[in-house]
């Protein structure tokens, strides 16, 4: 009987210790860790979300980069460079910063997207090596129509691809571009691949109408052009 009582006491002690350890483990596992500090962390992708789970930003390597979203719907998988992608509360991608560089060239682009459609502003740098050697960098602006959203463009693209007619596909997108549905470049300030540094303004049809720049020989130019690209006034 005495031996049995001893074993019962030991069992009670064991049970009490086990309960305490489990309680500590649960407390440590679920306590608020918002104040933790890390000296270094290696990660392939980080998703920044609101309390309700709404995605607001993705920081990712190339392999795990987000393809983009339209109205909370994931776009089709596509290759994108490493960087940061931003999302608004409407569930659309609204800009980002991507970059890369290898033996063939280098580049970095920071984009700001118009609501419901694609980029309207980019701070960009690109450089090609080898035979295509050249360097372009600066600020670029576009105009994009309000009546032809990115979601609509994706639907048109999907419908055309289902026809399996490359010639028709190319012709259709050429017409969309001609109609201004794919956006018009309006402004560039920076350095061109020809070594010109300056300001280049385009009209609503995307035609260059004013150039103010210094060429690669350090000559200054102020040129007004007509809709066909002919210089109508030049001040040196």
N, C-alpha and C positions, 0 to 999 in steps of 0.2 A: 504493500500500500504506500509506503514512504517513497519507494522508487517511482511509483506511478504519479504521485503528487509532484515530485521533482521534474519529471518529464512534462507535466502539464504546465508548471511554472516556466520552464525553458521554452515551451511552445508559445506561451503568452508573450514572453520577452521577444522571441523571434518575430511574432506577429506584429508587435508594437514597433520594432525597429523597421520592419518591412513597410509598414504603413507610413512611418515618418519619411523614409527614403522615397516612397512613391509620391507623397505629398510634395516633397522638395522638387522632385523631377518634374511633376506637372506644373508647379509654380514657375520653374525656370523655363519650361518649354513654352508657356503661354504668356509670360510677362511681356510688357511693352519693351521692345528692343530699339526704339526710335533713337536712342542716344548712343548707340554703339559707334565705335570708331575703328576704322580699318586703315592700316598703313599702306596696304596694297591689296588689290583684288584683280583676278583674271576672270574675264567673263566674255562669252561670245555674243550675248544680246541682253539688253535691259529694256523692259517695258515700263514706261511711266504711266500710271493710271490714276483716275479720280477714285474717291471712296466707293462709288457705285460700279467701278470696274471699267468705266469709259476710258479707252485708250487715248492718250494725249501726245506721247512721244516715244519713239523707238531709237535706241542707240545700238547699232549692230555692226558685226563684220559683214563681209560680202556674201558669204554663204547663207547666212540666216537673215539677210535684210528683208524688211517688209515690202510686199509688192505694191502697197497703196490701198486706199479704201474710197468708195463712193457710197454715201448714204448708209454707212455702217456695213457695207458689203465688200468683202475682200476682192480685190482685182485678181486677174489671172496671174499665175507665177511668171516672173520675168527676172532677168539678170539685172541687178543694181549694185552699185559700188557701196563700200562701207561708209558709214556716216550716221547722221541723225535725220529722222523723218518726223514731221510735226502733223498733228491731227486736231481739227476743231471739234466743238461739241455737237456739230451737225453730223459728224461721222465721216468727214471728208479729209483727205490729205490736203494740207494747206501750205506746204513748203518743206524745205529741208536743206541739209548741207551734206554733200557727198564729195569724195575725193579718191584719187588713186595715182599711181605712177609706176612705170616699168621701163624696159629697154626701148619700147616703141614711143613713149611719151608720158606726159604728166597732165594732171588736171584737177581743178577744184571748183565747185559751183555751189553758191548759196542762192536758193530760189524762194520767191514769195509768190504764192498762187492766188489768183482771183477766185472769189467765191463761186463755187459750182463748176469751175473749169481749171485750166492749166496755168502755168506761170505767166506773170505779167512783169516780173522784175527779177533780174539775175545779176549777181556779182560773180564774174567768172574768170577763170584762167585756164588756158589749154596750151600745150606745147607738144609738137610732134618732132620725132627724131628721124634720122636716115634721110631718104630721098624726099620725104614730105616735110622736111624740117621747116618749122615756123612757130611763131609764138603770138598768141592773141590774149589780151586781158583788158577788162574794164567793166562798165556798168551798161546793161542792156534792158530796154523796156519794150513791151508789146501792148497792143490793143487786142481785146478778145470780145466777141459778141456775147450779149446776155441771153440770146435766144438759141444758142447752140452749146449746151452744157457738155461737160466731160462725159456724163452718163449717157447722153444722147449719142455722142461720138463713138463710145464703146459699142452701143447697140448697132450703129451703122457699120462699124468695122466688123462685128460678128456676122451680120447679115451678108455682107459682101464676101467674107471668107467662106461662107457656106456655099456660095455659088461656084467656088473652085475655078475662078476665071481670073488669072493674074492680070491680063490685059484690061479687063473691065474694072478690076480693083484699082489699078494704077490710074485709069482714066477718071474714075469716080473721085478719088482723092485729089487729083489735079484740079477737078472742077470745084471741089470744096475749098481748096486753097485759093483758086481764082475768085471765088465768091467771098473770100475773107472769113470763112467759117473756122479755119484753123488758126486764126490770129494774124496780125500784121506787126512786123517789127517797126518801131517808131523812133527809137533813139539809141545811140551808142556813144559812149564817152570812154576813150581808152586808146590802146595801141592795136593797130591792125597787123595782119600777116605781111603787109607790104612795108611795114616800118613807119607808118603814118600815125602820129599821135594827135588826137584832137576830138572834135565834136561832130557827129554825123546825124542829121535829122531827116526823117522820112515823112511823107504825107500819109493820108488815111488809106492809101492803096499800097503802102509799103515801098514807095519809090523814094530814093534819096533826092532831097530838094535843096539841102544846104550842107556844105562841108567847111568846117573851120579847122585847119590842121597844120602841123609842121611835118614836112616829109623827111625821109631818111638822110637827105642832103642838107637838112636844117633850113630849107626854104619854107616861107610861110604862105598859106593859101586861104582865101575866103572865096568860096565858089557857090553861086546859085545855079540850080539846074531845073530844066523843065520836066514834065511828066515822062518824057522819053529818055531822060538821062543826059541830055545835051546841056553843056554849060552856057548859060545865057548872060552871066555876069561874073567877072573874076576880078578880085582885088588882091594884088600881091603886096 
